[in-house]
C-alpha cells in the first residue's frame, strides 16, 4: 500500500492589519519640540450655526466696533511645552477662563485646568479605534473638548494641575460636582466667515479655533507674530488656539507656546487672508 504523501502547505505571508489613523506630527519652534495633534471635528454639519444663534437671540444684531482687543493683564500666557495638550489650553485657559472671569464665576488669578479638558476629551472623543489617552502624540478634536465642557464642566487647575500630573485623590462625585459649577450650555459653529468671527468677538467673547500649522505659523517669532499669507503646501499637523481680538485687517491669535518662543509674546496677528485660509473650524460658547 502506498503511503499517503505529506505535502507541506505553501507558505503564506500573513496579512498586516491596517493601522488605525494616527495624529500627531512634531515640529520645532524656538528650540522647543511642539506636538501638532488637533484632529478635525466630525459631523460639523449637525452643529448649531451662527444663523441659529442669531435667530435664538444668543447674538446681538448690533453694529460692532472697528477693532476689539479682549486681552487682559490678569490673563497670563501659558506654555504647553512638548505636550499634545493644545485643545485643553485653547479651551480651558483661553476661551473658558475669560468667560467665567467676566461672569464673576472665577477669580482672575484662578486658572482652569487644561489637563482636565485635554485628558477628558481624549478619553471620551469619537476616535476610538484603540486606546490612546496615554499616547502623547495622539490628539483629539475641538468638538470633543467642547462636549466635555458642555456635559461635565471644568475644574480649576489647582484641582487637576497641569504641571505636576498628579491625579485627583478625593471622591469622583465631588470632582464632578465642582466641574458642574462651570459648565457651558452650548457651542456655536461660526464657520469660516471672518464677519461672523468679528460679530462674535465683539458681542460675546473669544473663539476656539484650529489650523494646520504652516511654515508661516512656525516662523512667527521672526515676524513679530505677523501671519500674512497662508502656505498650504507646508501645512502639517493640527493645532488649537483662540481668537481674542480683531481690527479691519487682522485677527489677534492667542497661542499656548509661552511668551518667548513664538509670535509677539505668545500672540499672533493673522491677516484676513491668512485667517480665512488657515482656520478650518471656529466655535463660540454660551454660559448659563
Phi, psi and omega in degrees: 000131181286139176288142174293138180290143177256089181279130176282136179295142179295129180296140178237151177272120181298142180288133177271121180297145177293122182292147176298159180296133181243136180237139174140054173297157177248150175212160181240134174217134181061027180080004182247132176285128179245136177263126184248098192220026177278113186276141174303137179289153178258160174055040181291339178293343179270355182291156166291130185261170180304318181298324177295319180296320178297313181296330181274358179079018179277341178236128182285130178274074183232161174292141182249157179293159179294334180215150178212134180228112184272358184297145182225153181293329180285344189268072185291155182277132177264172179223114181284352180062213181265048176246164178264040191260020188301323180299319178296317180292315184296319181277306186290309188277334181261293187287305186291319181302314179302312183297314185287329173295314181296332179272006181060035178245010180201138177287151180300327180264023184239085181293151174274169188269104173298326182295321178298308180299317181298306183292318180296323178295315180296324183285333187244002185286180185275359183265087193240028180289339172195157180293131182221009182305327184265007178261113186303315187286336184283139191248199179207185188243166177298316183294326177298317178294317180297323178293326174299313181294328180283317184279321190242336184091199184214148180252159174295157178297334179294336180276319177226084189290144177285318190293318187272333185074011182290140178277158178286132189260352185259196185289143177303318182297324179293317180302309184284339172292324175292315181299321184296342178289344181228070178254151168268153180270331182195166171227150187239129177281117183263004176064209181240041186249108182301329180292324176291321177301314181296318180299320181291313180300318183291325188251342186237309182148198185296161181240134173276129183215170178218159174210161167267116190293128178255181182295329178295315178299314185292338180256020186293342176297319183286342181256007183067025179092357181286128179240098191266304185231123182287129181257088185297333181295333181259003183292139183230244188285160183276149183216139179259135179215189179226144169270128185232017178171175181196163159223197184292339188246348186202172174239141177273126184247129177259117180264184178226040181246029177078185186257352185247340190261347186209139171062207179263090184053039176095356180251149174240161181231096187271122176300162178304317181293317179297313182299316181297321183277329189270317191273110189270344177217150176209128182227138169252156182240156176238137175265165177293000000 
